[in-house]
Amino acid sequence: MDYSQLALPDIPPVVPATPTTQPRTGILTSNREQIHPSVPDCLAQHAAEDSWTLASADEIIRKEAGQLVKNLFIPELLHKSNDPNLIFEKARAALSDVNLFAFRISTAENIKATLLNAHSRPVFIVYYLVHFVVRRVLPKLKGFRKLCRLLAIPVDMSKAEIMGRLIYKGFKIIDLVETDNETIFVAQVDRAANPSETKPAPDEGFLFTMQRIGKDGKDITVYKFRSMHPYAEYVQAYLHQTNGLDQGGKFKNDFRVSTGGRVLRKYWIDELPMIYNLVKGDIKLIGVRPISEHYFSLYPADFQAIRRKYKPGLLPPFYADMPQTFPEIVASELAYLNQYKQAPLQTDFVYLKRILKNILVHKVRSK
C-alpha cells in the first residue's frame, strides 16, 4: 500500500479504542485489513491487542515530538531505505519507558532461507552469489554506494545488524520471532542506555575500528577487517546474556559473525590491520588480547586491576596455552603477566615460540 497518498495527522495520544478488541488504527486507515489482517499473535502475547498503535515508517519519521503512544507497531515490512536509525530514534521519542516497539523485516537470513527453498541447490549457489555481491557487498564499497542508491538497489540487513541498530538507538530486545520469510522484532525503550547520544554511528565498510581497553585502562582504537555484521558490537551484552560463553572464551552460537568473516578469522586475516596498532605502539607483539569494555567487565575485579597495568598484544597467551573455559583464560593471562613482570623479554620470546608452534605445527586456528 502506498502510504504517501494518505493525508494523515501526526500520531495522536492513545485513548481507549472502540471496540476494545481492535487495535488503534486511526493514524493510518479505518480499515486495518488494508495494511495487516491483525496484530500478530506474538505481539498480543506481550501486550493487549487493542493497546498497539499501527503506523507506517513514513508516519513515524514525520511525527513531531511531544505526543506519546502506548505500544507502537509498523505493519509494513521495514527496509534499509527507510533509514532504520531515524525510525528507531523517532519511535523511542514516541514511547514511554514501559511501552513496546515492534516491526516486521525480511532479514538477510530470511531472504537466504526463502531463496534456498525456492531453488535447487546448484541454482541457489549461483543465484545467491550474485545476490550477495549486489545486495550485500557492493553497497558497502565507497565507489558503489552512491550508484546503488541511485539505482534503488535493495540492501539486505542481517539480524545482528538490526539488533545492533536497535540497541545503538536506545532499545533493549524483548523478543524476536523468526520464520523463513520474515522476522518480527519486539523491543522496549532502555532509558538507562542510548549509545547514539555519545558514540558516532559505526562504519559499515570492510575496514572498521573498535574501541578497546589499552594500558592504564585508556581506550585505544583497534583496526580490523570486518568479520562481523555492522553494529554487531552493540549486541555483545545481549549475546552473552542469552547464549553465554563457549569453549575458548568465545560467545556461544555467535550469529554476529558473517559467513565470510569466519574464513577471515580462521586464518587471522581480519587482524592484519592491527599491525598498524603495533606500529603506533597501542599494542605489542605478545600480550593479553585487547578486549571490549563489556568483555573486560566479565573478569574478576582483582584481575581487572592487574590487566590494566599492561599493554595488550597482537598475539595473546591464549594461543600458547589453549585454555578451554573462561576461568582457564583468566588463569592463562595471569600466569603470562606474572612471568612478564619478572622477565619481559624472555617471557615474550618463550610465549612467541609456543604460539608459533601451535599455529604452524598443530594447525591451531581462530574462530
C-alpha positions in Angstrom: 0.0 0.0 0.0 1.3 3.5 -0.8 1.1 5.4 2.5 2.4 8.5 0.8 -1.1 9.0 -0.7 -2.7 9.2 2.7 -3.3 12.7 4.1 -2.9 11.8 7.8 -2.2 13.7 11.0 0.7 13.0 13.4 0.5 10.0 15.7 -2.1 11.0 18.4 -2.0 10.1 22.0 -3.5 6.7 22.8 -7.1 6.8 24.0 -9.4 3.8 24.8 -10.2 2.1 21.5 -13.8 1.3 20.4 -14.5 -1.6 20.3 -11.7 -2.6 22.8 -10.9 -5.8 20.8 -9.5 -3.8 17.9 -6.0 -2.2 17.8 -5.6 1.5 17.3 -5.6 2.2 13.5 -6.8 5.8 13.2 -3.4 7.1 12.3 -3.4 5.0 9.1 -6.8 4.0 8.0 -10.1 3.0 9.4 -9.8 -0.4 7.6 -6.9 -2.3 9.2 -7.4 -5.1 6.7 -5.7 -2.9 4.1 -2.4 -3.0 6.0 -2.4 -6.1 8.1 -5.1 -8.6 9.0 -4.4 -8.3 12.7 -1.8 -7.6 15.3 0.4 -10.8 15.2 -0.2 -13.3 17.9 3.4 -12.8 19.2 2.6 -9.1 19.9 -0.7 -9.9 21.6 1.3 -12.1 24.0 3.3 -9.1 25.1 0.5 -6.6 25.3 -3.2 -6.4 24.7 -4.2 -6.3 21.1 -6.1 -3.0 21.5 -3.0 -1.3 23.0 -1.0 -1.4 19.8 -0.9 1.7 17.6 -0.2 0.9 14.0 1.9 3.4 12.0 3.9 3.4 8.7 7.6 4.1 8.7 6.9 7.4 6.9 4.4 8.5 9.5 6.9 7.7 12.3 9.5 9.8 10.6 7.1 12.7 10.1 5.8 12.6 13.7 6.6 15.6 15.9 8.0 15.1 19.4 5.7 15.6 22.4 3.0 13.1 21.8 3.3 9.7 23.4 1.7 6.5 22.2 1.3 3.2 24.1 2.7 0.3 22.1 3.9 1.0 18.5 3.9 -1.5 15.6 5.0 -1.0 12.0 2.8 -3.5 10.0 4.7 -2.9 6.7 8.0 -4.6 6.0 10.9 -2.3 7.1 13.7 -1.8 4.6 17.1 -0.2 4.9 16.0 2.5 2.5 13.5 3.6 5.2 16.5 4.8 7.3 16.1 2.4 10.3 18.2 4.6 12.7 15.9 7.6 12.2 12.8 5.4 12.6 14.2 3.9 15.8 15.1 7.4 17.1 11.6 8.7 16.4 9.9 5.6 17.8 11.9 5.9 21.0 10.8 9.5 21.4 7.1 8.4 21.0 7.2 5.8 23.7 7.4 5.8 27.5 9.8 3.6 29.4 7.5 0.6 29.8 6.0 0.5 26.3 6.9 -1.7 23.4 8.0 -1.1 19.8 7.7 -3.8 17.1 8.2 -4.1 13.4 8.5 -6.7 10.6 11.5 -7.1 8.4 13.0 -9.7 6.0 16.5 -10.1 7.3 19.4 -11.3 5.2 18.9 -14.7 6.9 15.2 -14.7 5.9 16.0 -13.9 2.3 18.6 -16.6 2.1 16.2 -19.2 3.5 13.5 -18.1 1.1 15.9 -18.4 -1.9 17.1 -21.8 -0.7 13.5 -23.1 -0.5 12.7 -21.7 -3.9 15.6 -23.1 -5.9 17.6 -26.3 -6.3 21.0 -26.4 -4.6 23.1 -25.7 -7.7 20.8 -22.9 -8.9 20.7 -21.4 -5.4 24.5 -21.3 -5.1 24.9 -19.4 -8.4 21.9 -17.1 -7.8 22.8 -16.3 -4.2 26.4 -15.5 -5.1 25.2 -12.8 -7.5 22.5 -11.7 -4.9 25.1 -11.4 -2.2 27.5 -9.4 -4.2 24.8 -7.0 -5.5 22.9 -6.5 -2.2 25.5 -7.1 0.5 28.9 -6.3 -0.9 28.7 -3.5 -3.5 26.5 -1.2 -1.3 29.3 -1.2 1.3 32.1 -0.2 -1.1 32.7 3.6 -1.3 32.8 3.7 -5.1 29.5 1.9 -5.4 27.4 3.2 -2.5 26.1 6.2 -4.4 25.5 4.2 -7.6 23.5 1.6 -5.6 21.4 4.4 -4.1 20.7 6.0 -7.5 19.7 2.6 -8.9 17.5 2.0 -5.8 19.1 -1.4 -5.3 17.7 -3.0 -2.1 20.3 -3.6 0.6 19.9 -6.6 2.9 20.4 -6.2 6.7 21.3 -9.2 8.9 19.6 -10.0 12.2 22.7 -8.9 14.1 22.7 -5.5 12.3 19.1 -4.8 13.1 19.5 -5.8 16.7 22.7 -3.6 16.9 20.9 -0.6 15.4 18.1 -1.0 18.0 20.4 -1.2 20.9 22.5 1.7 19.5 19.4 3.8 19.4 18.4 3.1 23.0 16.3 0.0 22.9 16.6 -3.4 24.6 15.5 -6.5 22.8 12.5 -8.2 24.3 11.6 -10.8 21.7 12.2 -11.8 18.1 10.1 -14.3 16.2 11.7 -15.7 13.0 10.1 -17.5 10.1 11.6 -18.4 6.7 10.1 -15.2 5.2 10.4 -12.5 7.9 11.3 -11.7 11.5 9.3 -9.7 14.0 11.3 -7.7 16.4 9.9 -6.6 19.8 11.9 -4.0 21.8 11.5 -1.7 24.8 12.9 1.7 25.5 16.1 1.5 27.5 16.3 4.8 29.4 19.5 3.7 31.1 21.4 3.5 27.8 21.4 5.2 24.5 24.8 4.8 22.8 23.8 7.0 19.9 23.9 10.1 22.2 27.7 9.7 22.8 29.0 7.5 20.0 29.1 8.1 16.3 27.3 5.6 14.0 29.6 2.6 13.2 31.3 2.5 9.9 29.8 -0.2 7.7 32.8 -0.7 5.5 35.2 -3.7 5.3 37.9 -1.8 7.3 36.5 -0.7 10.6 37.5 0.5 14.0 36.7 -0.8 17.5 37.2 0.8 20.9 39.3 -1.5 23.2 40.8 -1.1 26.6 44.5 -0.4 26.5 47.3 0.1 29.0 46.3 2.0 32.2 42.6 1.5 31.2 42.8 4.0 28.4 40.6 3.5 25.3 42.5 2.6 22.1 41.1 2.4 18.6 41.8 -1.0 17.1 41.6 -1.6 13.3 40.3 -4.8 11.7 38.9 -6.2 8.5 35.2 -6.7 9.2 34.3 -10.3 10.2 31.0 -9.3 11.9 27.9 -7.6 10.6 27.7 -3.8 11.1 26.5 -2.7 14.5 27.3 -6.2 15.9 29.5 -4.7 18.7 26.3 -3.5 20.4 24.8 -7.0 20.5 27.6 -8.4 22.7 25.9 -7.9 26.1 22.7 -9.4 24.7 24.5 -12.4 23.2 26.4 -13.1 26.5 23.1 -12.8 28.4 21.2 -15.2 26.2 23.9 -17.6 24.9 26.8 -17.4 27.3 30.4 -18.3 26.5 31.6 -21.4 24.6 34.9 -23.2 24.9 37.8 -21.0 24.3 36.0 -18.0 25.8 34.1 -17.1 22.6 30.4 -16.3 22.6 28.3 -19.4 22.0 26.4 -19.5 18.7 27.7 -16.1 17.7 25.4 -15.1 14.9 27.2 -11.7 14.7 30.0 -13.3 12.6 29.3 -13.4 8.9 30.0 -16.4 6.7 32.9 -14.7 5.0 34.1 -13.4 8.4 34.6 -17.0 9.7 37.1 -17.6 6.9 38.9 -14.3 7.7 39.1 -15.3 11.4 40.2 -18.8 10.7 43.4 -17.5 9.1 43.7 -14.3 11.2 43.2 -12.2 8.0 40.8 -9.9 9.9 43.6 -8.9 12.3 46.1 -7.8 9.7 45.2 -4.1 10.1 46.2 -4.4 13.8 49.8 -4.3 12.5 49.1 -0.6 12.3 48.3 -0.5 16.0 51.5 -2.4 16.6 53.5 0.2 14.7 51.7 3.0 16.5 52.6 1.5 19.9 49.0 0.9 21.0 49.8 -2.8 21.4 52.9 -5.0 21.5 53.6 -8.3 19.7 52.8 -10.6 22.6 50.3 -9.7 25.2 46.8 -10.1 26.6 44.1 -9.7 24.0 42.7 -6.1 23.6 39.1 -6.6 24.6 35.8 -4.6 24.8 34.5 -2.9 27.9 31.8 -5.5 28.2 34.1 -8.5 27.9 36.5 -6.8 30.3 33.7 -6.5 32.9 33.4 -10.3 33.0 36.9 -10.6 34.6 37.3 -10.7 38.4 37.7 -7.2 39.8 41.2 -8.0 41.3 42.4 -9.2 37.9 41.0 -6.2 36.1 43.3 -4.0 38.2 46.3 -6.2 37.2 45.3 -6.3 33.5 45.0 -2.6 33.2 48.7 -2.1 34.0 49.9 -3.8 30.9 49.8 -3.1 27.2 47.7 -5.6 25.2 49.2 -7.6 22.4 48.7 -8.8 18.9 49.4 -12.5 19.8 47.7 -13.4 23.1 48.9 -16.1 25.5 45.7 -17.9 24.6 47.4 -19.5 21.6 50.3 -20.7 23.8 48.2 -22.3 26.5 44.9 -23.1 24.5 42.6 -22.7 27.5 39.1 -24.2 27.1 37.0 -22.2 29.6 36.8 -18.6 30.7 38.4 -19.3 34.2 41.2 -21.0 32.3 41.6 -18.0 30.1 41.9 -15.8 33.2 44.5 -18.2 34.7 46.5 -18.2 31.4 46.6 -14.5 31.2 47.5 -14.1 34.9 50.4 -16.6 34.5 51.7 -14.7 31.5 51.5 -11.3 33.2 53.3 -12.7 36.4 56.1 -14.1 34.3 56.3 -10.9 32.1 56.6 -8.8 35.2 59.7 -10.7 36.3 61.4 -11.1 32.8 59.6 -9.2 30.0 61.9 -10.1 27.0 62.4 -13.7 28.0 58.7 -14.3 28.7 57.6 -12.9 25.3 60.3 -14.9 23.5 59.1 -18.2 25.2 55.5 -17.4 24.5 56.2 -16.5 20.9 57.8 -19.9 20.3 54.9 -21.7 21.8 52.3 -19.7 19.9 54.1 -20.2 16.5 54.4 -24.0 17.3 50.7 -24.3 17.9 49.8 -22.3 14.8 52.3 -23.8 12.3 52.7 -27.3 13.7 49.5 -28.1 15.5 47.4 -26.1 13.0 45.5 -24.1 15.7 43.0 -21.7 14.1 40.9 -18.8 15.3 37.1 -18.9 15.3 
